[in-house]
């Protein structure tokens, strides 16, 4: 069945009402010629949000890369400093060990030539008509003291021997412990028996003389 509305006024009213609803909807959504501030803000937020997120991600990544590089640099510096410290400790230990060995060698070398020097000076300083009967160590090194016993034809010969020992670069502080006149064995002559106490006192040698003395 087909119904036909023959009342034009009702159709016009319905068309006007429909037009008002369309205009109201356009106004709410920001129709042609007008735009809602809320819609503009939403569009701006939607556009700006990805840009802002991208910028923050790039900045955070840049900071993370910088921190990672600094961490690697600090770790490398720490490793290098640890290696240098180990090397420094090793060199210090070796230097101390070498110094101790050098001092030991110097001490051995210094004491090695003591008795050759002493015997050379004691025998080389003898004047005429003086001979020795014994040489004994009264006190050991480093404060070496010798007890020298001998015979002399006269008392002046004993005095001359003491003077020569005092002039020695390796001996000094000569003391006469005893001197007496006794008959010489197997003869009718008298001799002077003497006992001396002598200190080993090497004098400082000039520079360059150490190598010559050691030779």
CNS distance restraints for C-alpha pairs under 8 A (distance, minus, plus):
assign (resid   7 and name CA) (resid  11 and name CA) 7.07 0.50 0.50
assign (resid   8 and name CA) (resid  12 and name CA) 6.28 0.50 0.50
assign (resid   9 and name CA) (resid  13 and name CA) 6.23 0.50 0.50
assign (resid  10 and name CA) (resid  14 and name CA) 6.23 0.50 0.50
assign (resid  11 and name CA) (resid  15 and name CA) 6.20 0.50 0.50
assign (resid  12 and name CA) (resid  16 and name CA) 6.16 0.50 0.50
assign (resid  13 and name CA) (resid  17 and name CA) 6.19 0.50 0.50
assign (resid  14 and name CA) (resid  18 and name CA) 6.15 0.50 0.50
assign (resid  15 and name CA) (resid  19 and name CA) 6.18 0.50 0.50
assign (resid  16 and name CA) (resid  20 and name CA) 6.24 0.50 0.50
assign (resid  17 and name CA) (resid  21 and name CA) 6.36 0.50 0.50
assign (resid  18 and name CA) (resid  22 and name CA) 6.39 0.50 0.50
assign (resid  19 and name CA) (resid  23 and name CA) 6.26 0.50 0.50
assign (resid  20 and name CA) (resid  24 and name CA) 6.06 0.50 0.50
assign (resid  21 and name CA) (resid  25 and name CA) 6.18 0.50 0.50
assign (resid  22 and name CA) (resid  26 and name CA) 6.20 0.50 0.50
assign (resid  23 and name CA) (resid  27 and name CA) 6.08 0.50 0.50
assign (resid  23 and name CA) (resid  31 and name CA) 7.96 0.50 0.50
assign (resid  24 and name CA) (resid  28 and name CA) 6.22 0.50 0.50
assign (resid  25 and name CA) (resid  29 and name CA) 6.27 0.50 0.50
assign (resid  25 and name CA) (resid  31 and name CA) 7.95 0.50 0.50
assign (resid  26 and name CA) (resid  30 and name CA) 5.70 0.50 0.50
assign (resid  26 and name CA) (resid  31 and name CA) 4.25 0.50 0.50
assign (resid  26 and name CA) (resid  32 and name CA) 7.51 0.50 0.50
assign (resid  27 and name CA) (resid  31 and name CA) 5.15 0.50 0.50
assign (resid  27 and name CA) (resid  34 and name CA) 7.36 0.50 0.50
assign (resid  28 and name CA) (resid  36 and name CA) 7.52 0.50 0.50
assign (resid  29 and name CA) (resid  35 and name CA) 7.48 0.50 0.50
assign (resid  29 and name CA) (resid  36 and name CA) 6.84 0.50 0.50
assign (resid  29 and name CA) (resid  39 and name CA) 7.72 0.50 0.50
assign (resid  30 and name CA) (resid  34 and name CA) 5.39 0.50 0.50
assign (resid  30 and name CA) (resid  35 and name CA) 4.09 0.50 0.50
assign (resid  30 and name CA) (resid  36 and name CA) 4.99 0.50 0.50
assign (resid  30 and name CA) (resid  39 and name CA) 7.67 0.50 0.50
assign (resid  31 and name CA) (resid  35 and name CA) 6.35 0.50 0.50
assign (resid  35 and name CA) (resid  39 and name CA) 7.27 0.50 0.50
assign (resid  35 and name CA) (resid  40 and name CA) 7.29 0.50 0.50
assign (resid  36 and name CA) (resid  40 and name CA) 6.41 0.50 0.50
assign (resid  37 and name CA) (resid  41 and name CA) 6.05 0.50 0.50
assign (resid  38 and name CA) (resid  42 and name CA) 6.12 0.50 0.50
assign (resid  39 and name CA) (resid  43 and name CA) 6.18 0.50 0.50
assign (resid  40 and name CA) (resid  44 and name CA) 6.16 0.50 0.50
assign (resid  41 and name CA) (resid  45 and name CA) 6.07 0.50 0.50
assign (resid  42 and name CA) (resid  46 and name CA) 6.12 0.50 0.50
assign (resid  43 and name CA) (resid  47 and name CA) 6.21 0.50 0.50
assign (resid  44 and name CA) (resid  48 and name CA) 5.90 0.50 0.50
assign (resid  45 and name CA) (resid  49 and name CA) 5.65 0.50 0.50
assign (resid  46 and name CA) (resid  50 and name CA) 7.27 0.50 0.50
assign (resid  47 and name CA) (resid  51 and name CA) 7.16 0.50 0.50
assign (resid  48 and name CA) (resid  52 and name CA) 5.99 0.50 0.50
assign (resid  49 and name CA) (resid  53 and name CA) 6.02 0.50 0.50
assign (resid  50 and name CA) (resid  54 and name CA) 5.94 0.50 0.50
assign (resid  51 and name CA) (resid  55 and name CA) 6.09 0.50 0.50
assign (resid  52 and name CA) (resid  56 and name CA) 6.12 0.50 0.50
assign (resid  53 and name CA) (resid  57 and name CA) 6.06 0.50 0.50
assign (resid  54 and name CA) (resid  58 and name CA) 6.12 0.50 0.50
assign (resid  55 and name CA) (resid  59 and name CA) 6.10 0.50 0.50
assign (resid  56 and name CA) (resid  60 and name CA) 5.99 0.50 0.50
assign (resid  57 and name CA) (resid  61 and name CA) 6.04 0.50 0.50
assign (resid  58 and name CA) (resid  62 and name CA) 6.08 0.50 0.50
assign (resid  59 and name CA) (resid  63 and name CA) 6.18 0.50 0.50
assign (resid  60 and name CA) (resid  64 and name CA) 6.06 0.50 0.50
assign (resid  61 and name CA) (resid  65 and name CA) 6.10 0.50 0.50
assign (resid  62 and name CA) (resid  66 and name CA) 6.23 0.50 0.50
assign (resid  63 and name CA) (resid  67 and name CA) 6.14 0.50 0.50
assign (resid  64 and name CA) (resid  68 and name CA) 6.07 0.50 0.50
assign (resid  65 and name CA) (resid  69 and name CA) 6.13 0.50 0.50
assign (resid  66 and name CA) (resid  70 and name CA) 6.18 0.50 0.50
assign (resid  67 and name CA) (resid  71 and name CA) 6.05 0.50 0.50
assign (resid  68 and name CA) (resid  72 and name CA) 6.24 0.50 0.50
assign (resid  69 and name CA) (resid  73 and name CA) 6.17 0.50 0.50
assign (resid  70 and name CA) (resid  74 and name CA) 6.03 0.50 0.50
assign (resid  71 and name CA) (resid  75 and name CA) 6.10 0.50 0.50
assign (resid  72 and name CA) (resid  76 and name CA) 6.13 0.50 0.50
assign (resid  73 and name CA) (resid  77 and name CA) 6.12 0.50 0.50
assign (resid  74 and name CA) (resid  78 and name CA) 6.03 0.50 0.50
assign (resid  75 and name CA) (resid  79 and name CA) 6.18 0.50 0.50
assign (resid  76 and name CA) (resid  80 and name CA) 6.11 0.50 0.50
assign (resid  77 and name CA) (resid  81 and name CA) 6.02 0.50 0.50
assign (resid  78 and name CA) (resid  82 and name CA) 6.09 0.50 0.50
assign (resid  79 and name CA) (resid  83 and name CA) 6.23 0.50 0.50
assign (resid  80 and name CA) (resid  84 and name CA) 6.19 0.50 0.50
assign (resid  81 and name CA) (resid  85 and name CA) 6.05 0.50 0.50
assign (resid  82 and name CA) (resid  86 and name CA) 6.25 0.50 0.50
assign (resid  83 and name CA) (resid  87 and name CA) 6.15 0.50 0.50
assign (resid  84 and name CA) (resid  88 and name CA) 5.96 0.50 0.50
assign (resid  85 and name CA) (resid  89 and name CA) 6.09 0.50 0.50
assign (resid  86 and name CA) (resid  90 and name CA) 6.13 0.50 0.50
assign (resid  87 and name CA) (resid  91 and name CA) 6.11 0.50 0.50
assign (resid  88 and name CA) (resid  92 and name CA) 6.06 0.50 0.50
assign (resid  89 and name CA) (resid  93 and name CA) 6.12 0.50 0.50
assign (resid  90 and name CA) (resid  94 and name CA) 6.14 0.50 0.50
assign (resid  91 and name CA) (resid  95 and name CA) 5.98 0.50 0.50
assign (resid  92 and name CA) (resid  96 and name CA) 6.17 0.50 0.50
assign (resid  93 and name CA) (resid  97 and name CA) 6.12 0.50 0.50
assign (resid  94 and name CA) (resid  98 and name CA) 6.00 0.50 0.50
assign (resid  95 and name CA) (resid  99 and name CA) 6.06 0.50 0.50
assign (resid  96 and name CA) (resid 100 and name CA) 6.17 0.50 0.50
assign (resid  97 and name CA) (resid 101 and name CA) 6.24 0.50 0.50
assign (resid  98 and name CA) (resid 102 and name CA) 6.04 0.50 0.50
assign (resid  99 and name CA) (resid 103 and name CA) 6.14 0.50 0.50
assign (resid 100 and name CA) (resid 104 and name CA) 6.16 0.50 0.50
assign (resid 101 and name CA) (resid 105 and name CA) 6.10 0.50 0.50
assign (resid 102 and name CA) (resid 106 and name CA) 6.04 0.50 0.50
assign (resid 103 and name CA) (resid 107 and name CA) 6.09 0.50 0.50
assign (resid 104 and name CA) (resid 108 and name CA) 6.19 0.50 0.50
assign (resid 105 and name CA) (resid 109 and name CA) 5.89 0.50 0.50
assign (resid 106 and name CA) (resid 110 and name CA) 5.81 0.50 0.50
assign (resid 107 and name CA) (resid 111 and name CA) 6.14 0.50 0.50
assign (resid 108 and name CA) (resid 112 and name CA) 5.86 0.50 0.50
assign (resid 109 and name CA) (resid 113 and name CA) 7.05 0.50 0.50
assign (resid 110 and name CA) (resid 114 and name CA) 7.13 0.50 0.50
assign (resid 113 and name CA) (resid 117 and name CA) 6.13 0.50 0.50
assign (resid 114 and name CA) (resid 118 and name CA) 6.09 0.50 0.50
assign (resid 115 and name CA) (resid 119 and name CA) 5.92 0.50 0.50
assign (resid 116 and name CA) (resid 120 and name CA) 5.95 0.50 0.50
assign (resid 117 and name CA) (resid 121 and name CA) 6.08 0.50 0.50
assign (resid 117 and name CA) (resid 170 and name CA) 7.10 0.50 0.50
assign (resid 118 and name CA) (resid 122 and name CA) 6.02 0.50 0.50
assign (resid 118 and name CA) (resid 170 and name CA) 6.92 0.50 0.50
assign (resid 118 and name CA) (resid 171 and name CA) 7.43 0.50 0.50
assign (resid 118 and name CA) (resid 200 and name CA) 7.55 0.50 0.50
assign (resid 119 and name CA) (resid 123 and name CA) 5.99 0.50 0.50
assign (resid 120 and name CA) (resid 124 and name CA) 5.66 0.50 0.50
assign (resid 121 and name CA) (resid 125 and name CA) 5.88 0.50 0.50
assign (resid 121 and name CA) (resid 165 and name CA) 7.41 0.50 0.50
assign (resid 121 and name CA) (resid 168 and name CA) 6.68 0.50 0.50
assign (resid 121 and name CA) (resid 170 and name CA) 7.48 0.50 0.50
assign (resid 121 and name CA) (resid 171 and name CA) 7.73 0.50 0.50
assign (resid 122 and name CA) (resid 126 and name CA) 6.93 0.50 0.50
assign (resid 122 and name CA) (resid 165 and name CA) 7.11 0.50 0.50
assign (resid 125 and name CA) (resid 161 and name CA) 6.52 0.50 0.50
assign (resid 125 and name CA) (resid 164 and name CA) 5.61 0.50 0.50
assign (resid 125 and name CA) (resid 165 and name CA) 6.27 0.50 0.50
assign (resid 126 and name CA) (resid 130 and name CA) 6.28 0.50 0.50
assign (resid 126 and name CA) (resid 131 and name CA) 7.26 0.50 0.50
assign (resid 126 and name CA) (resid 161 and name CA) 5.90 0.50 0.50
assign (resid 126 and name CA) (resid 164 and name CA) 7.84 0.50 0.50
assign (resid 127 and name CA) (resid 157 and name CA) 6.76 0.50 0.50
assign (resid 127 and name CA) (resid 160 and name CA) 6.97 0.50 0.50
assign (resid 127 and name CA) (resid 161 and name CA) 6.12 0.50 0.50
assign (resid 128 and name CA) (resid 157 and name CA) 7.44 0.50 0.50
assign (resid 129 and name CA) (resid 152 and name CA) 5.82 0.50 0.50
assign (resid 129 and name CA) (resid 153 and name CA) 5.57 0.50 0.50
assign (resid 129 and name CA) (resid 157 and name CA) 7.16 0.50 0.50
assign (resid 130 and name CA) (resid 150 and name CA) 7.26 0.50 0.50
assign (resid 130 and name CA) (resid 151 and name CA) 5.77 0.50 0.50
assign (resid 130 and name CA) (resid 152 and name CA) 4.34 0.50 0.50
assign (resid 130 and name CA) (resid 153 and name CA) 6.59 0.50 0.50
assign (resid 130 and name CA) (resid 157 and name CA) 6.70 0.50 0.50
assign (resid 130 and name CA) (resid 158 and name CA) 7.42 0.50 0.50
assign (resid 131 and name CA) (resid 150 and name CA) 5.60 0.50 0.50
assign (resid 131 and name CA) (resid 151 and name CA) 5.45 0.50 0.50
assign (resid 131 and name CA) (resid 152 and name CA) 6.54 0.50 0.50
assign (resid 132 and name CA) (resid 148 and name CA) 7.40 0.50 0.50
assign (resid 132 and name CA) (resid 149 and name CA) 5.89 0.50 0.50
assign (resid 132 and name CA) (resid 150 and name CA) 3.86 0.50 0.50
assign (resid 132 and name CA) (resid 151 and name CA) 6.18 0.50 0.50
assign (resid 133 and name CA) (resid 148 and name CA) 7.93 0.50 0.50
assign (resid 133 and name CA) (resid 149 and name CA) 5.54 0.50 0.50
assign (resid 133 and name CA) (resid 150 and name CA) 4.84 0.50 0.50
assign (resid 133 and name CA) (resid 151 and name CA) 7.29 0.50 0.50
assign (resid 134 and name CA) (resid 148 and name CA) 6.00 0.50 0.50
assign (resid 134 and name CA) (resid 149 and name CA) 5.19 0.50 0.50
assign (resid 134 and name CA) (resid 150 and name CA) 6.86 0.50 0.50
assign (resid 135 and name CA) (resid 146 and name CA) 6.77 0.50 0.50
assign (resid 135 and name CA) (resid 147 and name CA) 5.78 0.50 0.50
assign (resid 135 and name CA) (resid 148 and name CA) 4.71 0.50 0.50
assign (resid 135 and name CA) (resid 149 and name CA) 6.46 0.50 0.50
assign (resid 136 and name CA) (resid 146 and name CA) 5.71 0.50 0.50
assign (resid 136 and name CA) (resid 147 and name CA) 5.15 0.50 0.50
assign (resid 136 and name CA) (resid 148 and name CA) 6.59 0.50 0.50
assign (resid 137 and name CA) (resid 144 and name CA) 7.27 0.50 0.50
assign (resid 137 and name CA) (resid 145 and name CA) 6.08 0.50 0.50
assign (resid 137 and name CA) (resid 146 and name CA) 4.76 0.50 0.50
assign (resid 137 and name CA) (resid 147 and name CA) 6.24 0.50 0.50
assign (resid 138 and name CA) (resid 144 and name CA) 7.37 0.50 0.50
assign (resid 138 and name CA) (resid 145 and name CA) 5.19 0.50 0.50
assign (resid 138 and name CA) (resid 146 and name CA) 5.23 0.50 0.50
assign (resid 138 and name CA) (resid 147 and name CA) 5.95 0.50 0.50
assign (resid 139 and name CA) (resid 143 and name CA) 6.67 0.50 0.50
assign (resid 139 and name CA) (resid 144 and name CA) 5.26 0.50 0.50
assign (resid 139 and name CA) (resid 145 and name CA) 5.05 0.50 0.50
assign (resid 139 and name CA) (resid 146 and name CA) 7.23 0.50 0.50
assign (resid 140 and name CA) (resid 144 and name CA) 4.70 0.50 0.50
assign (resid 140 and name CA) (resid 145 and name CA) 6.85 0.50 0.50
assign (resid 143 and name CA) (resid 199 and name CA) 7.48 0.50 0.50
assign (resid 143 and name CA) (resid 200 and name CA) 7.06 0.50 0.50
assign (resid 144 and name CA) (resid 199 and name CA) 6.07 0.50 0.50
assign (resid 144 and name CA) (resid 200 and name CA) 5.39 0.50 0.50
assign (resid 145 and name CA) (resid 197 and name CA) 6.90 0.50 0.50
assign (resid 145 and name CA) (resid 198 and name CA) 5.65 0.50 0.50
assign (resid 145 and name CA) (resid 199 and name CA) 4.44 0.50 0.50
assign (resid 145 and name CA) (resid 200 and name CA) 6.02 0.50 0.50
assign (resid 146 and name CA) (resid 196 and name CA) 7.99 0.50 0.50
assign (resid 146 and name CA) (resid 197 and name CA) 5.66 0.50 0.50
assign (resid 146 and name CA) (resid 198 and name CA) 5.08 0.50 0.50
assign (resid 146 and name CA) (resid 199 and name CA) 6.26 0.50 0.50
assign (resid 146 and name CA) (resid 200 and name CA) 7.64 0.50 0.50
assign (resid 147 and name CA) (resid 195 and name CA) 6.95 0.50 0.50
assign (resid 147 and name CA) (resid 196 and name CA) 5.70 0.50 0.50
assign (resid 147 and name CA) (resid 197 and name CA) 4.69 0.50 0.50
assign (resid 147 and name CA) (resid 198 and name CA) 6.46 0.50 0.50
assign (resid 148 and name CA) (resid 195 and name CA) 5.68 0.50 0.50
assign (resid 148 and name CA) (resid 196 and name CA) 5.01 0.50 0.50
assign (resid 148 and name CA) (resid 197 and name CA) 6.34 0.50 0.50
assign (resid 148 and name CA) (resid 198 and name CA) 7.56 0.50 0.50
assign (resid 149 and name CA) (resid 193 and name CA) 7.53 0.50 0.50
assign (resid 149 and name CA) (resid 194 and name CA) 5.85 0.50 0.50
assign (resid 149 and name CA) (resid 195 and name CA) 4.55 0.50 0.50
assign (resid 149 and name CA) (resid 196 and name CA) 6.41 0.50 0.50
assign (resid 150 and name CA) (resid 193 and name CA) 5.92 0.50 0.50
assign (resid 150 and name CA) (resid 194 and name CA) 5.63 0.50 0.50
assign (resid 150 and name CA) (resid 195 and name CA) 6.70 0.50 0.50
assign (resid 151 and name CA) (resid 191 and name CA) 6.53 0.50 0.50
assign (resid 151 and name CA) (resid 192 and name CA) 5.58 0.50 0.50
assign (resid 151 and name CA) (resid 193 and name CA) 4.61 0.50 0.50
assign (resid 151 and name CA) (resid 194 and name CA) 6.24 0.50 0.50
assign (resid 152 and name CA) (resid 157 and name CA) 6.11 0.50 0.50
assign (resid 152 and name CA) (resid 158 and name CA) 6.18 0.50 0.50
assign (resid 152 and name CA) (resid 191 and name CA) 5.86 0.50 0.50
assign (resid 152 and name CA) (resid 192 and name CA) 5.11 0.50 0.50
assign (resid 152 and name CA) (resid 193 and name CA) 6.56 0.50 0.50
assign (resid 152 and name CA) (resid 194 and name CA) 7.78 0.50 0.50
assign (resid 153 and name CA) (resid 157 and name CA) 6.82 0.50 0.50
assign (resid 153 and name CA) (resid 190 and name CA) 7.62 0.50 0.50
assign (resid 153 and name CA) (resid 191 and name CA) 5.05 0.50 0.50
assign (resid 153 and name CA) (resid 192 and name CA) 6.18 0.50 0.50
assign (resid 154 and name CA) (resid 158 and name CA) 6.93 0.50 0.50
assign (resid 154 and name CA) (resid 191 and name CA) 6.69 0.50 0.50
assign (resid 154 and name CA) (resid 192 and name CA) 6.22 0.50 0.50
assign (resid 155 and name CA) (resid 159 and name CA) 6.43 0.50 0.50
assign (resid 155 and name CA) (resid 192 and name CA) 6.49 0.50 0.50
assign (resid 156 and name CA) (resid 160 and name CA) 6.14 0.50 0.50
assign (resid 157 and name CA) (resid 161 and name CA) 6.21 0.50 0.50
assign (resid 158 and name CA) (resid 162 and name CA) 6.31 0.50 0.50
assign (resid 158 and name CA) (resid 194 and name CA) 7.53 0.50 0.50
assign (resid 159 and name CA) (resid 163 and name CA) 6.30 0.50 0.50
assign (resid 160 and name CA) (resid 164 and name CA) 6.30 0.50 0.50
assign (resid 161 and name CA) (resid 165 and name CA) 6.27 0.50 0.50
assign (resid 162 and name CA) (resid 166 and name CA) 6.30 0.50 0.50
assign (resid 162 and name CA) (resid 174 and name CA) 6.62 0.50 0.50
assign (resid 163 and name CA) (resid 167 and name CA) 6.54 0.50 0.50
assign (resid 164 and name CA) (resid 168 and name CA) 6.63 0.50 0.50
assign (resid 165 and name CA) (resid 171 and name CA) 6.29 0.50 0.50
assign (resid 165 and name CA) (resid 172 and name CA) 6.71 0.50 0.50
assign (resid 165 and name CA) (resid 174 and name CA) 7.20 0.50 0.50
assign (resid 166 and name CA) (resid 171 and name CA) 6.45 0.50 0.50
assign (resid 166 and name CA) (resid 172 and name CA) 5.01 0.50 0.50
assign (resid 166 and name CA) (resid 173 and name CA) 6.77 0.50 0.50
assign (resid 166 and name CA) (resid 174 and name CA) 6.49 0.50 0.50
assign (resid 167 and name CA) (resid 171 and name CA) 7.71 0.50 0.50
assign (resid 167 and name CA) (resid 172 and name CA) 7.54 0.50 0.50
assign (resid 168 and name CA) (resid 172 and name CA) 7.04 0.50 0.50
assign (resid 169 and name CA) (resid 201 and name CA) 7.61 0.50 0.50
assign (resid 169 and name CA) (resid 202 and name CA) 5.88 0.50 0.50
assign (resid 169 and name CA) (resid 203 and name CA) 5.76 0.50 0.50
assign (resid 170 and name CA) (resid 200 and name CA) 5.83 0.50 0.50
assign (resid 170 and name CA) (resid 201 and name CA) 5.25 0.50 0.50
assign (resid 170 and name CA) (resid 202 and name CA) 4.14 0.50 0.50
assign (resid 170 and name CA) (resid 203 and name CA) 6.48 0.50 0.50
assign (resid 171 and name CA) (resid 198 and name CA) 6.68 0.50 0.50
assign (resid 171 and name CA) (resid 199 and name CA) 5.76 0.50 0.50
assign (resid 171 and name CA) (resid 200 and name CA) 4.74 0.50 0.50
assign (resid 171 and name CA) (resid 201 and name CA) 5.21 0.50 0.50
assign (resid 171 and name CA) (resid 202 and name CA) 6.64 0.50 0.50
assign (resid 172 and name CA) (resid 198 and name CA) 6.21 0.50 0.50
assign (resid 172 and name CA) (resid 199 and name CA) 5.44 0.50 0.50
assign (resid 172 and name CA) (resid 200 and name CA) 6.46 0.50 0.50
assign (resid 172 and name CA) (resid 201 and name CA) 5.94 0.50 0.50
assign (resid 173 and name CA) (resid 198 and name CA) 6.02 0.50 0.50
assign (resid 173 and name CA) (resid 199 and name CA) 5.91 0.50 0.50
assign (resid 174 and name CA) (resid 196 and name CA) 6.70 0.50 0.50
assign (resid 174 and name CA) (resid 197 and name CA) 5.75 0.50 0.50
assign (resid 174 and name CA) (resid 198 and name CA) 4.63 0.50 0.50
assign (resid 174 and name CA) (resid 199 and name CA) 6.90 0.50 0.50
assign (resid 175 and name CA) (resid 196 and name CA) 5.60 0.50 0.50
assign (resid 175 and name CA) (resid 197 and name CA) 5.12 0.50 0.50
assign (resid 175 and name CA) (resid 198 and name CA) 6.54 0.50 0.50
assign (resid 176 and name CA) (resid 194 and name CA) 7.36 0.50 0.50
assign (resid 176 and name CA) (resid 195 and name CA) 6.06 0.50 0.50
assign (resid 176 and name CA) (resid 196 and name CA) 4.65 0.50 0.50
assign (resid 176 and name CA) (resid 197 and name CA) 6.49 0.50 0.50
assign (resid 177 and name CA) (resid 194 and name CA) 7.52 0.50 0.50
assign (resid 177 and name CA) (resid 195 and name CA) 5.35 0.50 0.50
assign (resid 177 and name CA) (resid 196 and name CA) 5.54 0.50 0.50
assign (resid 177 and name CA) (resid 197 and name CA) 6.74 0.50 0.50
assign (resid 178 and name CA) (resid 193 and name CA) 7.91 0.50 0.50
assign (resid 178 and name CA) (resid 194 and name CA) 5.41 0.50 0.50
assign (resid 178 and name CA) (resid 195 and name CA) 5.17 0.50 0.50
assign (resid 178 and name CA) (resid 196 and name CA) 7.29 0.50 0.50
assign (resid 179 and name CA) (resid 192 and name CA) 6.38 0.50 0.50
assign (resid 179 and name CA) (resid 193 and name CA) 5.51 0.50 0.50
assign (resid 179 and name CA) (resid 194 and name CA) 4.18 0.50 0.50
assign (resid 179 and name CA) (resid 195 and name CA) 6.51 0.50 0.50
assign (resid 180 and name CA) (resid 192 and name CA) 5.36 0.50 0.50
assign (resid 180 and name CA) (resid 193 and name CA) 5.40 0.50 0.50
assign (resid 180 and name CA) (resid 194 and name CA) 6.58 0.50 0.50
assign (resid 181 and name CA) (resid 190 and name CA) 6.29 0.50 0.50
assign (resid 181 and name CA) (resid 191 and name CA) 5.45 0.50 0.50
assign (resid 181 and name CA) (resid 192 and name CA) 4.30 0.50 0.50
assign (resid 181 and name CA) (resid 193 and name CA) 6.15 0.50 0.50
assign (resid 182 and name CA) (resid 190 and name CA) 5.40 0.50 0.50
assign (resid 182 and name CA) (resid 191 and name CA) 5.45 0.50 0.50
assign (resid 182 and name CA) (resid 192 and name CA) 6.11 0.50 0.50
assign (resid 182 and name CA) (resid 193 and name CA) 6.76 0.50 0.50
assign (resid 183 and name CA) (resid 187 and name CA) 7.48 0.50 0.50
assign (resid 183 and name CA) (resid 188 and name CA) 6.78 0.50 0.50
assign (resid 183 and name CA) (resid 189 and name CA) 5.83 0.50 0.50
assign (resid 183 and name CA) (resid 190 and name CA) 4.13 0.50 0.50
assign (resid 183 and name CA) (resid 191 and name CA) 5.95 0.50 0.50
assign (resid 184 and name CA) (resid 188 and name CA) 6.80 0.50 0.50
assign (resid 184 and name CA) (resid 189 and name CA) 5.64 0.50 0.50
assign (resid 184 and name CA) (resid 190 and name CA) 5.36 0.50 0.50
assign (resid 184 and name CA) (resid 191 and name CA) 5.84 0.50 0.50
assign (resid 205 and name CA) (resid 209 and name CA) 6.22 0.50 0.50
assign (resid 205 and name CA) (resid 210 and name CA) 7.09 0.50 0.50
assign (resid 206 and name CA) (resid 210 and name CA) 7.83 0.50 0.50
assign (resid 208 and name CA) (resid 212 and name CA) 7.34 0.50 0.50
assign (resid 209 and name CA) (resid 213 and name CA) 6.06 0.50 0.50
assign (resid 210 and name CA) (resid 214 and name CA) 6.01 0.50 0.50
assign (resid 211 and name CA) (resid 215 and name CA) 6.12 0.50 0.50
